Amino acid sequence: MHLNHRLQREYMTAILFLLPALLLFVLFIFLPLLYGLVMSFTDYGGFNITPNFVGLDNFVHLFKDDYFKVSLGNNLIYAALFVPLTLLVSLIAAVALNSVFHFKKYFRMAFYFPQITSMVSVAIVWGLMFNPMRGPINGILKSIGIANPPDWLMSTHWALIAVVLVSVWKNFGFYMLMMLAGIQGIPDFLYESAKLDGAGPWKRFLYITLPGLSPTIFMSLILTIINSFQVFDLVSVMTNGGPGRSTNVLVYRIYQEAFVNYKMGYASAMAVVLFLIIVIVSIIQFKLEKKWVTY
């Protein structure tokens, strides 16, 4: 009886500690998700308009909407560039910090600093740097002999690439720290044994570091893919979805439909599709996890 009473007290203590976080989750995540799902089946157009149930009309219209298809295509291109570039730069920086740089604390702070910088501030500064006429980036390109550098944010071909580059610079420090922690968690005796067997730096990296980092890379892959489908701030400040529709991605398109066109029911349908895309991609990744992740 005494043991059962003690277990009940421990369970109650655990529930009391979990309750505030659970309430916040329900209030600010679960209920808004549920509300958005309900709104996706209505023609809700604003706070003062009574929604009417329209069934699947929003979803039918969604897949006929060329603007949505363009936004989805832009988002897929953004993800295809952002995810591998971020993981590659993060991995290179983590390996360099672990083995090359002597001032590790300084570089660790310098590489991570963009992560804690305001996204709006970053977008404004980089927007000025990408100015094709007076920006320092094109000034540097001209100084090394490139006569006609890109127009960057004014070009339909280069604007999305510019946004990707800024996003990689802004986010790689976070994933670098994850990978650095993963590298430092690999036992030293594995590297010492490999050295005794005559393995060079490249082989040690290929056969020890990469397999040892596979769980960290897997988690970083999931987070970067989710992050790539949530990009909004940079697009809103740097390009407003332009020029033309070249940088109009899914979240920015949802914002336009909801708060510019006041089609909140239609925007909710877009948000539901975006949620399903992220869920499906995450499920596929977890299914493939066992084939390449080493624990």
C-alpha positions as CSV (number, residue, x, y, z in Angstrom):
1,M,0.0,0.0,0.0
2,H,2.8,2.4,0.9
3,L,4.5,1.7,-2.5
4,N,1.2,2.3,-4.4
5,H,0.7,5.6,-2.5
6,R,4.2,6.7,-3.4
7,L,3.8,5.8,-7.1
8,Q,0.5,7.8,-7.1
9,R,2.2,10.8,-5.6
10,E,5.0,10.5,-8.2
11,Y,2.5,10.3,-11.1
12,M,0.6,13.4,-9.7
13,T,3.8,15.3,-9.4
14,A,4.8,14.4,-13.0
15,I,1.3,15.4,-14.2
16,L,1.5,18.8,-12.4
17,F,4.9,19.5,-14.0
18,L,3.6,18.5,-17.5
19,L,0.3,20.3,-17.2
20,P,1.5,23.9,-18.0
21,A,3.3,22.7,-21.1
22,L,0.4,20.6,-22.2
23,L,-2.1,23.5,-21.8
24,L,0.2,25.7,-23.8
25,F,0.4,23.0,-26.5
26,V,-3.4,22.6,-26.6
27,L,-4.1,26.4,-26.6
28,F,-1.5,27.6,-29.1
29,I,-0.8,24.5,-31.3
30,F,-3.5,21.9,-31.3
31,L,-6.6,24.2,-31.2
32,P,-5.3,26.5,-33.9
33,L,-4.5,23.4,-36.1
34,L,-8.0,22.1,-35.5
35,Y,-9.6,25.5,-36.2
36,G,-7.6,25.8,-39.4
37,L,-8.7,22.4,-40.5
38,V,-12.4,23.3,-39.9
39,M,-11.9,26.7,-41.7
40,S,-10.5,24.9,-44.8
41,F,-13.9,23.5,-45.5
42,T,-15.6,26.9,-45.4
43,D,-15.6,30.1,-47.4
44,Y,-14.5,32.2,-44.4
45,G,-13.4,35.6,-45.6
46,G,-12.7,37.6,-42.4
47,F,-13.5,38.2,-38.8
48,N,-16.9,39.8,-39.5
49,I,-18.1,37.3,-42.1
50,T,-20.0,34.2,-41.1
51,P,-18.4,31.1,-42.7
52,N,-20.4,28.8,-45.0
53,F,-19.6,25.2,-45.4
54,V,-18.3,24.5,-48.9
55,G,-17.0,20.9,-48.5
56,L,-14.0,20.1,-50.6
57,D,-14.4,23.1,-53.0
58,N,-11.3,24.9,-51.6
59,F,-9.1,21.8,-52.2
60,V,-10.6,21.3,-55.7
61,H,-9.8,24.9,-56.6
62,L,-6.4,24.6,-55.0
63,F,-5.2,22.0,-57.4
64,K,-6.5,24.1,-60.3
65,D,-4.8,27.2,-59.1
66,D,-1.7,28.0,-61.2
67,Y,-0.5,30.5,-58.6
68,F,-0.5,27.7,-56.0
69,K,1.4,25.4,-58.4
70,V,4.0,28.1,-59.0
71,S,4.4,28.7,-55.2
72,L,4.7,24.9,-54.6
73,G,7.3,24.7,-57.4
74,N,9.3,27.6,-55.9
75,N,9.2,26.0,-52.5
76,L,10.5,22.7,-53.9
77,I,13.4,24.4,-55.6
78,Y,14.1,26.3,-52.5
79,A,14.1,23.1,-50.4
80,A,16.3,21.3,-53.0
81,L,18.9,24.1,-52.7
82,F,18.6,25.0,-49.0
83,V,18.7,21.5,-47.5
84,P,21.9,20.1,-49.0
85,L,23.8,23.4,-48.9
86,T,22.9,24.0,-45.2
87,L,24.0,20.4,-44.3
88,L,27.2,20.6,-46.3
89,V,28.3,24.0,-44.9
90,S,27.3,22.9,-41.4
91,L,29.3,19.7,-41.7
92,I,32.4,21.4,-43.2
93,A,32.3,24.1,-40.4
94,A,31.9,21.5,-37.7
95,V,34.8,19.4,-39.0
96,A,37.0,22.5,-39.3
97,L,36.1,23.7,-35.8
98,N,36.9,20.2,-34.4
99,S,40.2,19.7,-36.0
100,V,41.7,22.9,-37.6
101,F,40.9,26.2,-36.0
102,H,42.8,27.1,-32.9
103,F,40.3,29.8,-31.7
104,K,37.4,27.4,-31.6
105,K,35.3,29.4,-29.1
106,Y,35.6,32.6,-31.2
107,F,34.7,30.9,-34.5
108,R,31.9,28.9,-32.8
109,M,30.4,32.2,-31.6
110,A,31.0,33.9,-34.9
111,F,29.3,31.1,-36.9
112,Y,26.4,30.8,-34.5
113,F,25.8,34.6,-34.3
114,P,23.6,34.8,-37.4
115,Q,21.2,32.3,-35.9
116,I,20.3,34.7,-33.0
117,T,20.1,37.8,-35.2
118,S,16.7,39.2,-36.1
119,M,15.5,37.7,-39.4
120,V,14.2,41.1,-40.5
121,S,17.5,42.8,-39.8
122,V,19.3,40.1,-41.8
123,A,16.9,40.5,-44.7
124,I,17.4,44.3,-44.8
125,V,21.2,44.1,-44.6
126,W,21.5,41.4,-47.2
127,G,18.9,43.2,-49.5
128,L,21.3,46.1,-49.5
129,M,24.3,43.9,-50.1
130,F,22.6,42.3,-53.1
131,N,21.7,45.6,-54.7
132,P,22.9,45.1,-58.3
133,M,24.0,48.8,-58.8
134,R,25.5,49.8,-55.4
135,G,25.8,46.5,-53.4
136,P,29.2,45.3,-52.3
137,I,28.6,41.8,-53.6
138,N,28.5,42.9,-57.2
139,G,31.3,45.3,-56.5
140,I,33.5,42.4,-55.4
141,L,32.4,40.3,-58.5
142,K,33.3,43.2,-60.8
143,S,36.7,43.7,-59.1
144,I,37.6,40.0,-59.9
145,G,36.8,40.4,-63.5
146,I,33.1,39.5,-63.8
147,A,31.8,42.2,-66.1
148,N,28.1,41.4,-65.9
149,P,27.3,40.1,-62.4
150,P,23.7,38.9,-61.7
151,D,20.9,41.3,-60.9
152,W,20.1,39.1,-57.8
153,L,16.9,40.3,-56.2
154,M,15.8,42.1,-59.4
155,S,16.2,39.0,-61.6
156,T,13.6,36.2,-61.9
157,H,16.4,33.7,-62.3
158,W,18.6,34.8,-59.4
159,A,16.2,36.1,-56.7
160,L,15.4,32.7,-55.3
161,I,19.0,31.7,-55.2
162,A,19.9,34.9,-53.3
163,V,17.2,34.1,-50.7
164,V,18.6,30.6,-50.4
165,L,22.1,31.9,-49.9
166,V,21.0,34.3,-47.1
167,S,18.9,31.5,-45.5
168,V,21.9,29.1,-45.5
169,W,24.1,31.8,-43.9
170,K,21.4,32.6,-41.3
171,N,20.8,29.0,-40.3
172,F,23.9,26.9,-40.7
173,G,25.4,27.8,-37.3
174,F,22.6,26.0,-35.5
175,Y,23.2,22.7,-37.4
176,M,26.9,23.2,-37.1
177,L,26.7,23.1,-33.3
178,M,24.6,19.9,-33.6
179,M,27.2,18.2,-35.8
180,L,30.1,19.5,-33.7
181,A,28.5,17.9,-30.6
182,G,28.0,14.7,-32.7
183,I,31.7,14.6,-33.8
184,Q,32.9,15.2,-30.2
185,G,30.7,12.3,-29.1
186,I,32.5,9.8,-31.4
187,P,35.0,7.8,-29.3
188,D,38.7,8.8,-29.8
189,F,39.9,5.2,-29.8
190,L,38.2,4.7,-33.2
191,Y,40.4,7.4,-34.8
192,E,43.5,6.1,-33.0
193,S,42.9,2.6,-34.2
194,A,42.4,3.8,-37.7
195,K,45.6,5.8,-37.6
196,L,47.5,2.7,-36.5
197,D,46.0,0.8,-39.4
198,G,47.3,3.5,-41.8
199,A,44.0,5.2,-42.6
200,G,44.5,8.8,-43.8
201,P,42.3,11.8,-42.9
202,W,39.9,11.2,-45.7
203,K,39.3,7.6,-44.9
204,R,38.9,8.4,-41.2
205,F,36.2,11.0,-42.1
206,L,34.5,8.6,-44.6
207,Y,34.4,5.5,-42.4
208,I,34.3,6.9,-38.9
209,T,33.1,10.5,-38.8
210,L,30.2,10.2,-41.3
211,P,28.8,6.9,-39.8
212,G,29.1,8.3,-36.3
213,L,27.4,11.5,-37.4
214,S,24.5,9.7,-39.2
215,P,21.9,10.2,-36.4
216,T,22.8,13.9,-36.2
217,I,22.7,14.3,-39.9
218,F,19.3,12.5,-40.0
219,M,17.8,14.8,-37.4
220,S,19.4,17.9,-39.2
221,L,17.9,16.6,-42.4
222,I,14.4,16.5,-40.9
223,L,14.7,19.9,-39.4
224,T,16.1,21.6,-42.5
225,I,13.3,20.1,-44.7
226,I,10.6,21.4,-42.3
227,N,12.4,24.7,-42.1
228,S,12.5,25.0,-45.9
229,F,8.7,24.8,-46.1
230,Q,8.3,27.5,-43.4
231,V,10.4,30.2,-45.1
232,F,8.5,33.5,-44.9
233,D,10.4,36.4,-43.3
234,L,13.2,36.6,-45.9
235,V,10.8,36.5,-48.8
236,S,8.5,39.0,-47.3
237,V,11.2,41.6,-46.5
238,M,13.7,41.0,-49.4
239,T,11.4,40.3,-52.4
240,N,7.7,40.4,-51.5
241,G,7.4,37.2,-53.5
242,G,8.9,38.9,-56.6
243,P,10.1,39.8,-59.1
244,G,7.0,38.4,-60.8
245,R,6.3,35.2,-58.9
246,S,9.8,33.9,-58.8
247,T,10.2,33.8,-55.0
248,N,6.6,33.3,-54.0
249,V,6.7,30.3,-51.7
250,L,3.9,28.4,-49.9
251,V,3.8,30.2,-46.6
252,Y,4.0,33.6,-48.3
253,R,1.2,32.6,-50.6
254,I,-0.9,31.5,-47.6
255,Y,-0.3,34.9,-46.1
256,Q,-1.4,36.7,-49.3
257,E,-4.6,34.8,-49.5
258,A,-5.4,35.1,-45.8
259,F,-4.5,38.7,-45.0
260,V,-4.3,40.5,-48.4
261,N,-7.2,38.8,-50.3
262,Y,-9.1,37.9,-47.1
263,K,-9.8,34.3,-48.3
264,M,-9.0,32.7,-45.0
265,G,-10.9,29.5,-45.8
266,Y,-8.9,29.1,-49.0
267,A,-5.7,30.0,-47.2
268,S,-6.5,27.3,-44.5
269,A,-6.8,24.7,-47.2
270,M,-3.3,25.7,-48.4
271,A,-2.1,25.4,-44.9
272,V,-3.6,21.9,-44.6
273,V,-1.9,20.8,-47.8
274,L,1.4,22.2,-46.5
275,F,1.0,20.3,-43.3
276,L,0.3,17.1,-45.1
277,I,3.4,17.6,-47.3
278,I,5.6,18.0,-44.3
279,V,4.1,15.0,-42.6
280,I,4.5,12.8,-45.7
281,V,8.1,13.8,-46.2
282,S,8.9,13.2,-42.5
283,I,7.2,9.7,-42.6
284,I,9.3,8.8,-45.7
285,Q,12.5,9.9,-44.0
286,F,11.7,7.8,-40.9
287,K,11.0,4.8,-43.1
288,L,14.4,5.2,-44.8
289,E,16.2,5.9,-41.6
290,K,17.2,2.3,-40.8
291,K,18.9,2.0,-44.2
292,W,21.6,4.6,-43.6
293,V,21.6,5.7,-39.9
294,T,24.1,4.0,-37.7
295,Y,23.4,3.8,-34.0
